[in-house]
Amino acid sequence: MKANRVTVDALNDFGHPRGLTSAQVALAWLLAQKSWIVPIPGTTKLAHLQENLGASDFQFTPEELRNLDSAVSKIKIQGDRYTEVEQKRVGQ
């Protein structure tokens, strides 16, 4: 959804100066959360797998993590997570 592009832009704004893609920032952010949170990215392309693996090489400083958390928390996501059909399928 075009209205939610601001989220990707925030990830790109953080990642670009550090040589990271938005996907790598998102995965690195998940890895920086609680130790029991484990992202399970899926891919069908070797290049995307390599990109995903690169996220594990990045370590946030406490300030970077606070700044990214702050920036993303101000973004209001628009739209439903699932279509009506998918919501029925997942029981929501």
C-alpha positions as a LaTeX table, in Angstrom:
\begin{tabular}{lrrr}
\hline
Residue & $x$ (\AA) & $y$ (\AA) & $z$ (\AA) \\
\hline
Met1 & 0.00 & 0.00 & 0.00 \\
Lys2 & 1.43 & 3.33 & $-1.07$ \\
Ala3 & 0.39 & 5.00 & 2.21 \\
Asn4 & 2.68 & 2.65 & 4.16 \\
Arg5 & 5.73 & 3.40 & 2.03 \\
Val6 & 6.88 & 5.72 & 4.83 \\
Thr7 & 7.87 & 2.61 & 6.81 \\
Val8 & 10.16 & 1.36 & 4.07 \\
Asp9 & 11.53 & 4.89 & 3.67 \\
Ala10 & 12.41 & 4.98 & 7.39 \\
Leu11 & 14.23 & 1.66 & 7.10 \\
Asn12 & 16.05 & 2.88 & 3.99 \\
Asp13 & 16.98 & 6.18 & 5.67 \\
Phe14 & 18.55 & 4.23 & 8.50 \\
Gly15 & 20.16 & 1.53 & 6.38 \\
His16 & 21.50 & 3.41 & 3.38 \\
Pro17 & 24.30 & 5.28 & 5.22 \\
Arg18 & 25.30 & 1.99 & 6.85 \\
Gly19 & 25.29 & $-0.02$ & 3.62 \\
Leu20 & 22.16 & $-1.97$ & 4.59 \\
Thr21 & 18.97 & $-2.67$ & 2.67 \\
Ser22 & 15.56 & $-2.10$ & 4.24 \\
Ala23 & 15.16 & $-5.89$ & 4.55 \\
Gln24 & 18.46 & $-6.15$ & 6.41 \\
Val25 & 17.48 & $-3.34$ & 8.78 \\
Ala26 & 14.14 & $-5.03$ & 9.49 \\
Leu27 & 15.79 & $-8.39$ & 10.18 \\
Ala28 & 18.57 & $-6.83$ & 12.27 \\
Trp29 & 15.95 & $-4.94$ & 14.27 \\
Leu30 & 14.09 & $-8.19$ & 14.99 \\
Leu31 & 17.35 & $-9.86$ & 16.02 \\
Ala32 & 18.01 & $-6.95$ & 18.42 \\
Gln33 & 14.76 & $-7.57$ & 20.28 \\
Lys34 & 14.23 & $-10.22$ & 22.94 \\
Ser35 & 16.46 & $-13.28$ & 22.64 \\
Trp36 & 13.41 & $-15.50$ & 22.10 \\
Ile37 & 12.29 & $-13.51$ & 19.02 \\
Val38 & 13.65 & $-15.28$ & 15.97 \\
Pro39 & 12.82 & $-14.00$ & 12.49 \\
Ile40 & 12.14 & $-16.66$ & 9.89 \\
Pro41 & 12.54 & $-14.96$ & 6.51 \\
Gly42 & 11.56 & $-16.87$ & 3.44 \\
Thr43 & 13.06 & $-16.51$ & 0.02 \\
Thr44 & 13.25 & $-18.25$ & $-3.33$ \\
Lys45 & 16.37 & $-16.46$ & $-4.55$ \\
Leu46 & 19.96 & $-17.04$ & $-3.49$ \\
Ala47 & 20.69 & $-13.30$ & $-3.63$ \\
His48 & 17.90 & $-12.62$ & $-1.13$ \\
Leu49 & 19.20 & $-15.36$ & 1.16 \\
Gln50 & 22.64 & $-13.76$ & 1.11 \\
Glu51 & 21.07 & $-10.35$ & 1.77 \\
Asn52 & 19.13 & $-11.79$ & 4.71 \\
Leu53 & 22.24 & $-13.40$ & 6.16 \\
Gly54 & 24.01 & $-10.03$ & 6.01 \\
Ala55 & 21.56 & $-8.71$ & 8.61 \\
Ser56 & 23.18 & $-10.88$ & 11.27 \\
Asp57 & 26.46 & $-9.00$ & 10.82 \\
Phe58 & 24.96 & $-5.69$ & 11.94 \\
Gln59 & 24.79 & $-4.75$ & 15.61 \\
Phe60 & 22.76 & $-1.73$ & 16.69 \\
Thr61 & 24.24 & 0.66 & 19.20 \\
Pro62 & 21.77 & 1.45 & 21.98 \\
Glu63 & 21.33 & 4.95 & 20.52 \\
Glu64 & 20.69 & 3.61 & 16.99 \\
Leu65 & 18.10 & 1.20 & 18.33 \\
Arg66 & 16.35 & 3.96 & 20.30 \\
Asn67 & 16.36 & 6.27 & 17.29 \\
Leu68 & 14.95 & 3.65 & 14.93 \\
Asp69 & 12.34 & 2.54 & 17.49 \\
Ser70 & 11.32 & 6.16 & 17.93 \\
Ala71 & 11.08 & 6.86 & 14.20 \\
Val72 & 9.07 & 3.74 & 13.44 \\
Ser73 & 6.75 & 4.11 & 16.45 \\
Lys74 & 5.52 & 7.43 & 15.03 \\
Ile75 & 4.33 & 5.78 & 11.81 \\
Lys76 & 0.64 & 4.90 & 11.60 \\
Ile77 & 0.19 & 1.80 & 9.47 \\
Gln78 & $-2.87$ & 2.03 & 7.23 \\
Gly79 & $-5.09$ & $-0.76$ & 6.01 \\
Asp80 & $-5.84$ & $-4.26$ & 7.19 \\
Arg81 & $-3.20$ & $-6.91$ & 7.60 \\
Tyr82 & $-5.29$ & $-9.45$ & 5.73 \\
Thr83 & $-7.95$ & $-9.28$ & 3.05 \\
Glu84 & $-11.45$ & $-10.32$ & 4.18 \\
Val85 & $-10.95$ & $-13.82$ & 2.72 \\
Glu86 & $-7.58$ & $-14.24$ & 4.43 \\
Gln87 & $-8.99$ & $-13.01$ & 7.75 \\
Lys88 & $-11.58$ & $-15.78$ & 7.65 \\
Arg89 & $-8.85$ & $-18.30$ & 6.86 \\
Val90 & $-6.78$ & $-17.32$ & 9.92 \\
Gly91 & $-9.80$ & $-16.98$ & 12.18 \\
Gln92 & $-9.65$ & $-13.23$ & 12.79 \\
\hline
\end{tabular}
